[in-house]
Amino acid sequence: MPGAADNPAITLVCFGLLGSLVVDDGLIERSYAEAIATQGVVTGTSAYARRMAQVHQARGQAAADVFESLFPDNPARAQAAHLAFERSVADAVGRTVIRPIPGAQPVLEQIAAAGCRIGVLTNLPGRILSTFLDAAGWRKLVDVALSAEEVPRGFPAPDMVLSAMLRAGVGDVREVAVAHSTGAGVAGGRRSGAAIVSGVLTGPHPAARLRAAGATNILASVADLGDVLDGTAFAGEAQQAGKALQVGEPGLGKNGFAGPGPVSPSAALAFAPAGQLTSGSSAKYGGEGSY
């Protein structure tokens, strides 16, 4: 149909984990606090307050990058704190009752029933991601489960979204929607060229931060994502009815994507050589930013 090539159907929806699909009860920031305490930075000190402010600002970025920014002149301390952080997160997850965001389950089921693939992207280690998916009962719903340790760069670089596209067999970056609760995650979705990049308010960052990172829309939670996607062509619906995705936001290009035509995820990755962009440098992305 005329226009269908310019407006492909959504075939993959990528979500963040904590704060996006699963309730963020402060587990991540507590784990950061415990980790920096192993380096002698303890509660009640100005150094602690400064570093925890940095942690909050950096939510969405890979933990290794965050610790490099917390201890910029001492790689050994940064690495030791990172290892302590991973231990703290693993211990905390083992003691935590995992609670999905209200409405997350129905939205995942709606997306899967429409023929779209589902990706879950996180900066948490892969073994912890598996724990969350198993506890929530989402293993069969999720097509791509991806940790930052599996890609060259975490958010706000686009690598996680683009890698999810490649694994899912998506041929055009405009066939993708992203929903994330951090500035860095939103920036990563935006930089990937995804057609829809929804900022959700169930995580650490407010609406203004998510808009500044490039969100095409702001949602109270992922429970509202179905309303956004209902205005587009899901993969299955597009195949049956020949519909085309219709998305637009003030100040953005068609489909919220600044590009003239189809772009493959492998080509999009090639646009940003690893030597030029690093996940720990959000200024290079115009993004902000942890999980």
DRENDO-651463 format. One record per residue (C-alpha): residue number from 1; x, y, z; residue in one letter. Coordinates in Angstrom, 2 decimals, decimal comma. Layout:
<sites>
   nr       xx       yy       zz  rest
  NUM        X        Y        Z     a
...
</sites>
This chain:
<sites>
   nr       xx       yy       zz  rest
    1     0,00     0,00     0,00     m
    2     1,18     3,59    -0,60     p
    3     3,03     4,88     2,46     g
    4     3,43     1,47     4,06     a
    5     7,13     1,40     3,24     a
    6     7,55     4,79     4,90     d
    7     5,56     3,80     7,98     n
    8     6,36     0,19     8,91     p
    9     4,39    -1,65    11,56     a
   10     5,71    -2,05    15,09     i
   11     7,18    -5,57    15,37     t
   12     9,27    -5,27    18,57     l
   13     8,58    -3,53    21,89     v
   14    11,56    -3,13    24,24     c
   15    11,13    -2,46    27,97     f
   16    13,42    -1,54    30,80     g
   17    13,20    -3,79    33,86     l
   18    13,30    -2,14    37,30     l
   19    11,09     0,93    37,34     g
   20     9,56     0,04    33,99     s
   21     8,13    -3,49    34,30     l
   22     9,00    -4,26    37,94     v
   23     8,44    -2,05    40,98     v
   24    11,58    -0,13    41,94     d
   25    11,67    -0,29    45,74     d
   26    15,07     1,37    46,08     g
   27    17,05    -1,85    45,68     l
   28    19,49    -0,34    43,20     i
   29    20,34     2,81    45,13     e
   30    20,71     0,83    48,39     r
   31    23,13    -1,47    46,61     s
   32    25,11     1,52    45,36     y
   33    25,23     2,90    48,91     a
   34    26,56    -0,41    50,24     e
   35    29,12    -0,59    47,44     a
   36    30,59     2,87    47,96     i
   37    30,68     2,21    51,72     a
   38    33,20    -0,56    51,02     t
   39    35,46     2,22    49,76     q
   40    35,17     4,23    52,98     g
   41    32,42     6,57    51,76     v
   42    29,78     6,22    54,46     v
   43    26,41     7,77    55,27     t
   44    26,37    11,11    57,02     g
   45    29,35    12,52    55,12     t
   46    29,38    15,13    52,38     s
   47    31,32    12,74    50,15     a
   48    28,52    10,18    50,52     y
   49    25,83    12,75    49,71     a
   50    27,69    13,90    46,60     r
   51    28,20    10,40    45,29     r
   52    24,62     9,31    45,91     m
   53    23,43    12,41    44,04     a
   54    25,64    11,28    41,16     q
   55    24,15     7,79    41,37     v
   56    20,61     9,12    41,11     h
   57    21,54    11,29    38,14     q
   58    23,22     8,29    36,48     a
   59    20,28     5,87    36,81     r
   60    19,99     4,02    33,52     g
   61    23,70     3,81    32,84     q
   62    25,80     0,67    33,18     a
   63    27,13     0,19    36,72     a
   64    30,75    -0,01    35,55     a
   65    30,41     3,42    33,97     d
   66    28,76     4,84    37,08     v
   67    31,58     3,65    39,34     f
   68    34,17     5,04    36,96     e
   69    32,49     8,44    37,36     s
   70    32,34     8,05    41,16     l
   71    36,05     7,20    41,45     f
   72    37,54     8,80    38,32     p
   73    41,12     8,87    39,55     d
   74    41,25     5,37    41,02     n
   75    40,26     2,51    38,68     p
   76    41,03    -0,07    41,37     a
   77    38,50     1,50    43,76     r
   78    35,95     1,75    40,96     a
   79    36,37    -1,92    40,10     q
   80    36,22    -3,02    43,76     a
   81    33,06    -0,97    44,32     a
   82    31,50    -2,44    41,19     h
   83    32,14    -5,99    42,40     l
   84    30,66    -5,09    45,80     a
   85    27,64    -3,61    44,04     f
   86    26,97    -6,80    42,09     e
   87    27,18    -8,83    45,30     r
   88    24,79    -6,44    47,06     s
   89    22,28    -6,57    44,20     v
   90    22,39   -10,38    44,07     a
   91    21,87   -10,61    47,85     d
   92    19,04    -8,06    47,76     a
   93    17,25    -9,79    44,89     v
   94    17,39   -13,04    46,84     g
   95    15,54   -11,34    49,72     r
   96    13,10    -9,34    47,59     t
   97     9,53   -10,14    46,61     v
   98     9,44    -9,23    42,93     i
   99     6,35    -7,17    42,17     r
  100     5,39    -6,32    38,58     p
  101     4,18    -2,79    37,88     i
  102     0,35    -2,89    38,02     p
  103    -0,90    -3,44    34,48     g
  104     2,42    -4,74    33,14     a
  105     1,20    -8,31    32,68     q
  106    -1,88    -7,39    30,59     p
  107     0,19    -5,11    28,36     v
  108     2,79    -7,82    27,74     l
  109     0,03   -10,29    26,91     e
  110    -1,64    -7,75    24,58     q
  111     1,61    -7,13    22,73     i
  112     2,37   -10,84    22,37     a
  113    -1,19   -11,60    21,19     a
  114    -0,83    -8,92    18,49     a
  115     2,15   -10,76    17,03     g
  116     4,81    -8,35    18,28     c
  117     8,01    -9,53    19,85     r
  118     8,98    -8,37    23,35     i
  119    12,43    -7,38    24,60     g
  120    13,53    -6,70    28,17     v
  121    16,74    -4,69    28,51     l
  122    18,64    -4,08    31,74     t
  123    22,00    -3,09    33,15     n
  124    21,68    -5,84    35,75     l
  125    23,76    -8,99    35,21     p
  126    22,14   -11,62    33,01     g
  127    21,68   -14,11    35,86     r
  128    19,67   -11,53    37,82     i
  129    17,59   -10,66    34,77     l
  130    16,75   -14,37    34,50     s
  131    15,72   -14,41    38,16     t
  132    13,31   -11,53    37,60     f
  133    11,77   -13,06    34,48     l
  134    11,29   -16,43    36,15     d
  135     9,80   -14,91    39,33     a
  136     7,36   -12,78    37,30     a
  137     6,42   -15,70    35,04     g
  138     7,42   -13,80    31,90     w
  139     9,93   -16,22    30,41     r
  140     7,52   -17,43    27,71     k
  141     6,31   -13,90    26,89     l
  142     9,77   -12,39    26,38     v
  143    11,51   -13,01    23,07     d
  144    14,74   -11,14    23,80     v
  145    16,23   -10,73    27,30     a
  146    19,38    -8,64    27,13     l
  147    21,87    -7,43    29,74     s
  148    24,33    -4,60    29,24     a
  149    27,19    -7,05    29,82     e
  150    26,27    -8,60    26,45     e
  151    26,81    -5,43    24,40     v
  152    29,78    -3,08    23,87     p
  153    28,07    -0,11    25,55     r
  154    25,16     0,29    27,91     g
  155    22,65     3,14    27,95     f
  156    22,58     5,93    26,88     p
  157    24,30     4,38    23,85     a
  158    21,85     2,74    21,41     p
  159    23,61    -0,64    21,46     d
  160    21,13    -2,46    23,71     m
  161    18,11    -1,56    21,60     v
  162    19,92    -2,22    18,33     l
  163    21,22    -5,57    19,60     s
  164    17,69    -6,54    20,65     a
  165    16,51    -5,71    17,13     m
  166    19,19    -7,91    15,59     l
  167    18,36   -10,82    17,91     r
  168    14,66   -10,46    17,17     a
  169    15,27   -10,32    13,42     g
  170    13,86    -6,81    13,01     v
  171    14,90    -5,34     9,68     g
  172    14,12    -1,66    10,22     d
  173    14,72     0,39    13,37     v
  174    11,40     2,17    12,79     r
  175     9,57    -1,07    13,61     e
  176    10,53    -0,70    17,28     v
  177     8,93     0,88    20,35     a
  178    10,82     1,45    23,60     v
  179     9,43     2,07    27,10     a
  180    11,86     3,09    29,85     h
  181    11,84     4,93    33,16     s
  182    15,26     6,60    33,07     t
  183    16,74     9,41    31,02     g
  184    19,58     7,18    29,87     a
  185    17,21     4,42    28,75     g
  186    15,04     6,90    26,86     v
  187    18,13     8,43    25,24     a
  188    19,28     4,98    24,15     g
  189    15,90     4,30    22,57     g
  190    15,91     7,66    20,85     r
  191    19,43     7,23    19,51     r
  192    18,52     3,80    18,15     s
  193    15,94     5,38    15,83     g
  194    12,98     3,60    17,44     a
  195     9,64     4,97    16,22     a
  196     8,11     5,23    19,71     i
  197    10,14     6,01    22,83     v
  198     7,84     6,22    25,84     s
  199     9,09     7,59    29,14     g
  200     7,30     5,99    32,08     v
  201     6,93     7,65    35,48     l
  202     7,25     4,56    37,71     t
  203    11,04     4,87    37,94     g
  204    13,60     7,34    39,28     p
  205    13,32    10,19    36,78     h
  206    10,54    12,78    36,37     p
  207     8,71    13,70    33,19     a
  208    10,92    16,71    32,45     a
  209    14,02    14,55    32,54     r
  210    12,47    11,94    30,25     l
  211    11,31    14,59    27,78     r
  212    14,76    16,17    27,74     a
  213    16,23    12,75    26,91     a
  214    13,96    12,50    23,86     g
  215    10,78    10,69    24,92     a
  216     8,10    10,86    22,23     t
  217     5,45    10,57    24,94     n
  218     5,19    10,34    28,73     i
  219     3,12     7,63    30,41     l
  220     2,08     7,18    34,02     a
  221     3,17     3,55    33,66     s
  222     3,56     0,80    31,08     v
  223    -0,10     0,01    31,73     a
  224    -0,85     2,94    29,41     d
  225     1,40     1,72    26,60     l
  226    -1,45    -0,27    25,09     g
  227    -3,28     2,99    24,37     d
  228    -0,23     4,30    22,50     v
  229     0,18     1,12    20,50     l
  230    -3,55     0,92    19,75     d
  231    -3,03     4,01    17,59     g
  232    -0,43     2,17    15,50     t
  233    -0,35    -1,03    13,48     a
  234     0,78    -4,02    15,50     f
  235     2,72    -6,60    13,49     a
  236    -0,12    -9,06    13,20     g
  237    -2,73    -6,39    12,51     e
  238    -0,56    -4,81     9,84     a
  239    -0,13    -8,11     8,05     q
  240    -3,86    -8,78     8,10     q
  241    -5,19    -5,32     7,33     a
  242    -2,32    -3,68     5,45     g
  243    -2,28    -0,78     7,93     k
  244     0,68     1,54     8,35     a
  245     2,12     2,91    11,57     l
  246     1,02     6,48    12,20     q
  247     3,03     8,23    14,87     v
  248     4,06    11,83    15,26     g
  249     5,08    14,25    17,98     e
  250     5,53    18,02    17,85     p
  251     9,06    18,85    16,83     g
  252     9,87    15,28    15,72     l
  253    10,06    13,69    12,33     g
  254     7,52    11,19    11,03     k
  255     7,30     8,21    13,42     n
  256     9,35    10,25    15,89     g
  257    12,42     9,27    13,83     f
  258    14,73    11,73    12,16     a
  259    15,60     9,82     9,04     g
  260    14,51     9,64     5,41     p
  261    13,96     5,91     5,00     g
  262    14,45     2,38     6,31     p
  263    17,55     1,84     8,44     v
  264    18,70    -1,61     9,54     s
  265    19,90    -2,06    13,14     p
  266    23,30    -3,26    11,92     s
  267    23,67    -0,12     9,83     a
  268    22,59     2,03    12,77     a
  269    25,27     0,44    14,95     l
  270    27,79     1,26    12,24     a
  271    26,85     4,95    12,49     f
  272    28,40     5,12    15,98     a
  273    31,89     3,56    16,08     p
  274    32,90     2,31    19,51     a
  275    35,90     4,59    19,56     g
  276    33,73     7,68    19,28     q
  277    30,95     6,94    21,76     l
  278    31,06     5,41    25,20     t
  279    28,23     4,44    27,50     s
  280    29,75     6,47    30,30     g
  281    29,56     9,74    28,39     s
  282    25,96    10,86    28,30     s
  283    26,92    14,31    27,10     a
  284    27,83    12,80    23,74     k
  285    24,27    11,55    23,42     y
  286    22,38    14,53    24,81     g
  287    20,99    11,95    27,24     g
  288    20,83    11,75    30,97     e
  289    21,10     9,22    33,26     g
  290    20,41     3,14    36,09     s
  291    18,27     0,22    35,47     y
</sites>
